[in-house]
Amino acid sequence: MKPPDTRKYPRVELINDAYFELGRQEVAAQWTDICSIGVFVQTHNPLPAGEQVKLRLRLTPDGKLYRAVGVVRHSLKWVGMGVEFTHLHPTAKSSIEHLAALRI
């Protein structure tokens, strides 16, 4: 039996597009877990913990990409990175909270 989720912010486990800046390049990736304060981005070459990262995230079926800025809090080589948002557009935050409410 799966233990209860005791996280403070409801998470959404989906797969959708994510893009992050690496130097002057934009790297395509996927997010697999998101909440109003952060996201897990799957990538083979994650940024190191403590690094600031600029993201573009697809949250809705209309294809719109939302910009976010965050700090890498967890980095797992060949797996991905957990990013805590420092700046997130209010519409993006509302979309995430709406997705979370649908999944509860």
SERO-4910 file (N, C-alpha, C, O; in steps of 0.05 Angstrom, whole numbers):
BEGIN
 pado doro    nc1    nc2    nc3   cac1   cac2   cac3    cc1    cc2    cc3    oc1    oc2    oc3
  Met    A     17    -23      0      0      0      0     18     25      0     38     26     14
  Lys    A     10     45    -16     25     69    -19     20     87      6     -3     91     14
  Pro    A     42     98     18     38    116     41     23    141     33     26    150     10
  Pro    A      9    154     51     -5    178     44     14    201     38     36    202     49
  Asp    A      6    218     19     23    241     11     18    263     32     -4    273     35
  Thr    A     39    270     46     37    290     67     49    317     59     56    333     76
  Arg    A     53    321     33     65    345     23     47    369     29     23    366     28
  Lys    A     59    392     33     44    416     39     29    426     14      7    437     17
  Tyr    A     40    422    -10     28    432    -34     21    408    -52     38    391    -57
  Pro    A     -4    406    -61    -12    383    -78      5    382   -104      8    402   -117
  Arg    A     14    358   -110     30    354   -134     13    342   -156     -6    327   -151
  Val    A     21    348   -181      8    336   -204     30    319   -218     51    329   -225
  Glu    A     23    294   -222     42    276   -236     31    271   -264     13    254   -268
  Leu    A     42    286   -282     36    284   -311     62    286   -326     83    289   -314
  Ile    A     61    283   -352     85    287   -369     77    309   -389     58    307   -403
  Asn    A     94    330   -389     90    351   -409    117    364   -415    137    359   -402
  Asp    A    116    381   -435    141    393   -445    152    414   -426    138    429   -413
  Ala    A    179    414   -425    194    435   -410    218    442   -426    230    425   -440
  Tyr    A    227    466   -424    251    476   -437    267    491   -416    255    507   -401
  Phe    A    293    488   -415    309    503   -397    334    513   -411    344    501   -430
  Glu    A    344    536   -401    368    548   -412    393    535   -401    396    531   -377
  Leu    A    411    529   -419    437    518   -412    458    535   -428    462    530   -452
  Gly    A    470    554   -415    487    573   -429    469    590   -448    450    602   -439
  Arg    A    476    590   -473    460    604   -493    441    586   -509    429    595   -528
  Gln    A    439    561   -500    421    542   -514    397    537   -497    397    539   -472
  Glu    A    376    528   -511    352    519   -497    350    489   -500    352    479   -523
  Val    A    347    475   -478    346    446   -478    318    436   -475    304    445   -457
  Ala    A    309    418   -493    282    407   -491    283    384   -470    302    368   -470
  Ala    A    263    383   -453    261    363   -433    231    358   -428    214    366   -444
  Gln    A    225    344   -406    197    340   -398    195    343   -368    213    336   -353
  Trp    A    173    355   -360    167    355   -331    149    332   -325    132    325   -341
  Thr    A    152    321   -301    137    297   -294    122    300   -267    106    283   -259
  Asp    A    128    322   -253    117    326   -226    118    356   -221    139    368   -223
  Ile    A     95    368   -215     94    397   -212     75    404   -190     55    391   -185
  Cys    A     81    426   -176     63    438   -157     67    468   -158     83    478   -174
  Ser    A     53    483   -142     54    512   -143     81    524   -135     86    548   -140
  Ile    A     98    508   -122    124    519   -114    148    506   -128    171    515   -124
  Gly    A    143    486   -145    166    474   -159    158    453   -179    135    446   -182
  Val    A    179    442   -192    175    423   -214    199    404   -215    221    411   -208
  Phe    A    193    379   -224    215    360   -230    218    358   -260    199    351   -274
  Val    A    242    364   -270    247    364   -299    265    340   -305    287    338   -294
  Gln    A    255    322   -322    271    299   -330    291    308   -352    283    319   -373
  Thr    A    317    303   -347    338    309   -367    362    293   -360    367    287   -336
  His    A    377    285   -380    402    269   -375    424    286   -364    442    276   -351
  Asn    A    423    312   -369    444    330   -360    432    353   -343    431    376   -352
  Pro    A    424    347   -318    413    368   -301    434    388   -292    458    382   -291
  Leu    A    424    412   -287    442    432   -275    449    424   -246    433    410   -234
  Pro    A    471    434   -236    478    428   -208    460    442   -188    448    463   -193
  Ala    A    457    430   -164    441    441   -143    452    469   -136    476    473   -136
  Gly    A    434    488   -131    441    515   -125    441    533   -149    442    558   -146
  Glu    A    441    522   -173    442    538   -198    414    550   -204    394    537   -200
  Gln    A    414    575   -213    389    588   -222    383    577   -250    401    573   -266
  Val    A    358    573   -256    350    562   -282    325    577   -292    306    583   -277
  Lys    A    326    583   -318    302    595   -331    288    573   -346    301    557   -360
  Leu    A    262    571   -343    246    550   -354    223    561   -372    214    583   -368
  Arg    A    214    544   -390    189    548   -404    174    522   -401    184    501   -407
  Leu    A    149    523   -391    133    499   -385    107    499   -399     93    519   -400
  Arg    A    100    476   -411     73    473   -423     55    461   -401     61    440   -390
  Leu    A     34    475   -395     16    467   -373    -12    459   -383    -25    443   -370
  Thr    A    -20    469   -405    -48    465   -414    -48    454   -443    -28    457   -457
  Pro    A    -70    442   -451    -71    430   -478    -70    451   -501    -65    443   -524
  Asp    A    -74    476   -495    -74    496   -516    -46    502   -527    -42    516   -546
  Gly    A    -26    490   -514      2    492   -524     17    516   -514     41    519   -521
  Lys    A      5    533   -498     19    557   -488     41    549   -469     38    531   -453
  Leu    A     64    562   -472     87    558   -455     88    581   -435     86    604   -442
  Tyr    A     92    574   -409     94    594   -388    123    595   -379    137    575   -375
  Arg    A    132    620   -374    160    624   -365    161    622   -334    142    629   -320
  Ala    A    183    611   -325    188    609   -296    218    612   -291    234    606   -309
  Val    A    225    620   -268    253    621   -259    254    606   -233    235    609   -216
  Gly    A    275    591   -228    277    577   -204    306    570   -196    324    578   -210
  Val    A    308    556   -175    334    547   -165    334    516   -164    315    505   -153
  Val    A    354    503   -174    356    474   -173    361    466   -144    381    474   -133
  Arg    A    344    450   -133    347    441   -105    357    412   -104    370    405    -85
  His    A    350    396   -124    360    368   -126    369    363   -154    355    371   -173
  Ser    A    391    349   -157    402    343   -183    411    314   -184    428    306   -168
  Leu    A    400    299   -202    407    270   -205    416    265   -233    400    265   -252
  Lys    A    442    260   -237    454    255   -263    439    233   -277    432    213   -265
  Trp    A    432    237   -303    418    218   -320    388    216   -313    374    202   -327
  Val    A    379    231   -292    351    229   -284    337    256   -287    317    258   -302
  Gly    A    347    276   -274    334    302   -276    340    320   -252    359    315   -237
  Met    A    324    341   -249    328    361   -228    302    371   -217    283    375   -231
  Gly    A    302    375   -190    280    387   -177    285    417   -174    306    425   -164
  Val    A    266    433   -184    270    462   -185    249    475   -167    225    469   -170
  Glu    A    257    493   -149    239    509   -133    235    535   -148    255    549   -155
  Phe    A    210    543   -153    204    568   -167    212    592   -150    206    592   -126
  Thr    A    224    611   -162    229    637   -149    211    658   -163    204    678   -150
  His    A    205    654   -188    187    672   -203    169    654   -221    179    638   -236
  Leu    A    143    658   -218    124    642   -234    100    661   -240     89    673   -223
  His    A     93    662   -266     71    679   -274     46    671   -259     41    647   -256
  Pro    A     30    690   -250      5    683   -235    -14    665   -250    -27    648   -238
  Thr    A    -16    668   -276    -33    650   -292    -22    622   -292    -38    603   -290
  Ala    A      4    619   -293     16    592   -291     10    579   -264      3    556   -263
  Lys    A     13    595   -243      7    584   -216    -22    576   -214    -28    555   -202
  Ser    A    -40    592   -225    -68    585   -224    -74    559   -240    -89    542   -231
  Ser    A    -60    556   -263    -63    532   -279    -54    507   -264    -67    486   -265
  Ile    A    -31    509   -250    -20    487   -234    -40    480   -212    -45    456   -207
  Glu    A    -50    500   -197    -68    495   -176    -94    482   -186   -106    465   -172
  His    A   -103    491   -209   -127    479   -222   -122    449   -228   -139    432   -223
  Leu    A    -99    443   -240    -92    415   -246    -91    399   -221   -100    376   -220
  Ala    A    -79    410   -200    -77    395   -174   -104    390   -163   -109    368   -152
  Ala    A   -123    409   -165   -150    405   -154   -164    383   -169   -180    368   -158
  Leu    A   -159    381   -195   -172    360   -211   -161    332   -204   -176    312   -207
  Arg    A   -136    330   -195   -123    305   -190   -128    294   -162   -122    271   -156
  Ile    A   -139    311   -145   -143    302   -116   -167    284   -115   -173    274    -93
***
